[in-house]
Amino acid sequence: GQSLEQPSEVTAVEGAIVQINCTYQTSGFYGLSWYQQHDGGAPTFLSYNALDGLEETGRFSSFLSRSDSYGYLLLQELQMKDSASYFCAVLNTGFQKLVFGTGTRLLVSP
Amino acid sequence: DSGVTQTPKHLITATGQRVTLRCSPRSGDLSVYWYQQSLDQGLQFLIQYYNGEERAKGNILERFSAQQFPDLHSELNLSSLELGDSALYFCASSPAGGPNEKLFFGSGTQLSVL
């Protein structure tokens, strides 16, 4: 089977840096994606890692270690609008589908 | 705006009833995915279609079925509804047949079964 683990909630203040971890267990691993979802909204794609290392996209970066079955999303210079749920998702070639974790709720306070 | 259109936005119905959720993918996208999101839950993959053919199946109940039409829009049919079927149902699309790491999600259909 497949499983992903993320913290259920993370809190931080404006301007800070926060890291959201994701560990996964799956066969036929292809890559790890990250999505953001505001309350009542649709998930939106943030980043994707297929190879080990760090991918940077503006204030957001994502990291993957295939040997450790681990990845994280790093959010810098936090803003109030970053308060949302963040989902990691495993792309698995064997099952032809994107499997999502249960999400991490990020609360950014002033 | 992702370009994926889902209708209706809200649906309230009773147990035992049948409903149909509709999804129009982004222009040019051939794949449609259906996901279910219950309260405080992650996104549960239901089913994927590519260019009219079923491509992958997830934890979709036998009471649920879907199809993708020649114009590429898709419908998710939920029958014999139960209280536990109340959830947000998302449709997503991508250009590829899969796997694809970047999906474009519609705004969802909130289903309430009373």
Interface residues (C-beta under 8 A of the other chain):
Chain A: Y30 G31 S33 G41 A42 P43 T44 F45 Y48 A50 F87 A89 L91 N92 T93 F95 Q96 K97 L98 V99 F100 G101 T102 G103
Chain B: S2 Y33 Y35 Q41 G42 L43 Q44 F45 Q48 R55 A56 G58 F90 A92 G98 P99 N100 E101 K102 L103 F104 F105 G106 S107 G108
